[in-house]
Amino acid sequence: MVRLHPHAKDRLIERGATEQEVIATVEGGETFPAKFGRTGFRRNYAFNALWRETHYATKQIEAYAVKENDDWLVITIITRYF
């Protein structure tokens, strides 16, 4: 199961991601080691839309999480557009 920390939930709108995209990123994205013993997850999504008045073809979501028992707790997210 994937859960979002309140901090991560607070960042969804300001960074242009949805909870479903973050969960899909953790469940099926590329995994990489991150600072502070966390695990990073990265996944690209077709976007083809405007973000802050600029058109982008791709949205990339990075989710940083820690393992709690059998669950992932997403601490924060970063979204990049290109």
C-alpha positions as CSV (number, residue, x, y, z in Angstrom):
1,M,0.0,0.0,0.0
2,V,1.1,3.6,-0.7
3,R,0.2,6.4,1.7
4,L,0.9,10.1,1.4
5,H,2.3,12.1,4.4
6,P,0.3,15.3,4.9
7,H,3.3,17.3,3.6
8,A,3.2,15.4,0.3
9,K,-0.6,15.9,0.1
10,D,-0.2,19.6,0.6
11,R,2.3,19.8,-2.3
12,L,0.1,18.0,-4.9
13,I,-1.8,21.0,-6.2
14,E,1.1,23.5,-6.1
15,R,3.3,21.0,-8.0
16,G,0.7,19.9,-10.5
17,A,0.4,16.2,-9.5
18,T,-2.5,14.0,-8.5
19,E,-2.6,11.5,-5.7
20,Q,-3.2,8.7,-8.3
21,E,-0.1,9.8,-10.3
22,V,2.1,9.6,-7.2
23,I,0.7,6.2,-6.3
24,A,1.3,4.9,-9.8
25,T,4.9,6.4,-9.7
26,V,5.7,4.4,-6.5
27,E,4.0,1.2,-7.8
28,G,5.5,1.2,-11.3
29,G,8.2,3.9,-11.6
30,E,12.0,3.7,-11.7
31,T,13.5,3.3,-8.2
32,F,16.7,5.0,-7.0
33,P,18.4,5.6,-3.7
34,A,17.8,9.0,-2.0
35,K,19.2,10.9,0.9
36,F,18.4,10.2,4.6
37,G,17.7,6.5,3.9
38,R,14.7,7.2,1.6
39,T,13.8,5.7,-1.7
40,G,13.1,7.7,-4.7
41,F,10.6,6.8,-7.4
42,R,10.5,8.4,-10.9
43,R,8.0,8.2,-13.7
44,N,7.3,10.2,-16.8
45,Y,3.7,11.0,-18.0
46,A,2.6,12.4,-21.3
47,F,1.4,15.9,-20.5
48,N,0.9,17.9,-23.7
49,A,-0.6,20.9,-21.9
50,L,0.1,24.2,-20.3
51,W,1.7,24.5,-16.9
52,R,2.1,28.1,-15.6
53,E,1.6,29.5,-19.1
54,T,4.1,27.3,-20.9
55,H,3.4,24.2,-23.0
56,Y,5.2,21.0,-22.0
57,A,5.0,17.6,-23.6
58,T,6.1,15.6,-20.5
59,K,5.5,15.7,-16.8
60,Q,7.9,13.8,-14.6
61,I,7.0,13.0,-11.0
62,E,9.6,12.0,-8.3
63,A,8.2,10.7,-5.1
64,Y,10.5,10.3,-2.0
65,A,9.3,7.6,0.4
66,V,10.2,5.5,3.4
67,K,9.2,1.9,4.0
68,E,6.9,1.4,7.0
69,N,6.2,-2.3,7.6
70,D,4.9,-3.4,4.2
71,D,3.7,0.1,3.1
72,W,5.4,3.1,1.4
73,L,4.9,6.5,3.1
74,V,5.6,9.2,0.5
75,I,7.2,12.1,2.3
76,T,7.4,14.6,-0.5
77,I,7.1,14.9,-4.3
78,I,8.8,16.9,-7.0
79,T,7.3,17.5,-10.4
80,R,9.3,18.6,-13.5
81,Y,8.0,19.6,-16.8
82,F,9.8,19.4,-20.1
